[in-house]
């Protein structure tokens, strides 16, 4: 298991990862919803989602086969890392 501080550091090194995690704390969303709300290009959001997914901070909530309308949510690990970031004013 990765150290929480390693994950905090990983997230805050990217404004896109931070914004995506911030949005998913509020509830599940599609990449296009996140991109629209954060005013980011969809490519940045998609890459950030992939990176956060590799670290098991977010998860795909629909079938892997689904290409459009993919819905992502935050994992328990992601919530713990976000809480750590908030508690220590890292965001």
Legacy VTK file of the C-alpha trace (Angstrom):
# vtk DataFile Version 3.0
C-alpha trace
ASCII
DATASET POLYDATA
POINTS 91 float
0.000 0.000 0.000
1.275 3.429 -0.933
1.980 5.903 1.848
-0.763 8.577 2.145
1.816 11.345 1.895
3.178 9.878 -1.342
-0.345 9.973 -2.740
-0.967 13.512 -1.474
2.258 14.609 -3.151
1.275 12.813 -6.363
-2.129 14.511 -6.508
-0.961 18.057 -5.728
1.780 17.938 -8.374
-0.964 18.320 -10.993
-3.692 20.947 -11.046
-5.729 18.529 -13.167
-5.488 15.612 -10.719
-6.338 17.966 -7.856
-9.359 19.422 -9.671
-10.664 16.004 -10.713
-10.379 14.624 -7.194
-12.015 17.789 -5.788
-14.966 17.339 -8.161
-15.425 13.639 -7.437
-15.555 14.279 -3.682
-18.933 15.892 -4.428
-20.214 12.810 -6.276
-19.784 10.738 -9.433
-19.304 12.526 -12.748
-18.399 11.990 -16.386
-15.168 13.359 -17.862
-17.144 15.922 -19.884
-18.964 17.161 -16.761
-15.653 17.571 -14.933
-14.036 19.319 -17.916
-16.978 21.706 -18.277
-17.142 22.586 -14.596
-13.380 23.069 -14.271
-12.998 24.745 -17.692
-10.291 22.239 -18.697
-9.778 20.445 -21.991
-11.301 16.969 -21.930
-7.879 15.469 -22.782
-6.410 16.807 -19.517
-9.331 15.466 -17.506
-9.164 12.047 -19.179
-5.440 11.776 -18.515
-5.884 12.843 -14.879
-8.670 10.272 -14.421
-6.414 7.561 -15.825
-3.564 8.565 -13.525
-5.822 8.695 -10.461
-7.336 5.365 -11.424
-3.890 3.742 -11.594
-3.312 4.893 -8.004
-6.788 3.560 -7.056
-7.995 6.992 -5.971
-10.896 6.973 -8.434
-12.832 4.161 -10.066
-14.905 3.616 -13.162
-18.504 3.040 -12.094
-19.772 1.672 -15.428
-18.692 -1.241 -17.611
-15.144 -1.074 -18.964
-16.652 -1.651 -22.437
-18.628 1.578 -22.313
-16.838 4.274 -24.295
-19.282 7.171 -23.973
-20.875 8.437 -20.797
-18.290 6.865 -18.528
-19.038 7.704 -14.912
-16.244 7.925 -12.357
-16.362 8.055 -8.588
-13.866 8.521 -5.785
-12.673 5.452 -3.861
-12.335 5.165 -0.089
-8.585 5.598 -0.565
-9.232 8.718 -2.644
-11.475 10.156 0.061
-8.834 9.469 2.705
-6.158 11.219 0.632
-8.500 14.168 -0.026
-9.308 14.435 3.684
-5.571 14.466 4.460
-5.050 17.219 1.881
-7.860 19.318 3.367
-6.784 18.757 6.976
-3.271 19.961 6.246
-4.249 22.867 3.951
-2.543 21.254 0.964
-5.288 22.432 -1.384
LINES 1 92
91 0 1 2 3 4 5 6 7 8 9 10 11 12 13 14 15 16 17 18 19 20 21 22 23 24 25 26 27 28 29 30 31 32 33 34 35 36 37 38 39 40 41 42 43 44 45 46 47 48 49 50 51 52 53 54 55 56 57 58 59 60 61 62 63 64 65 66 67 68 69 70 71 72 73 74 75 76 77 78 79 80 81 82 83 84 85 86 87 88 89 90
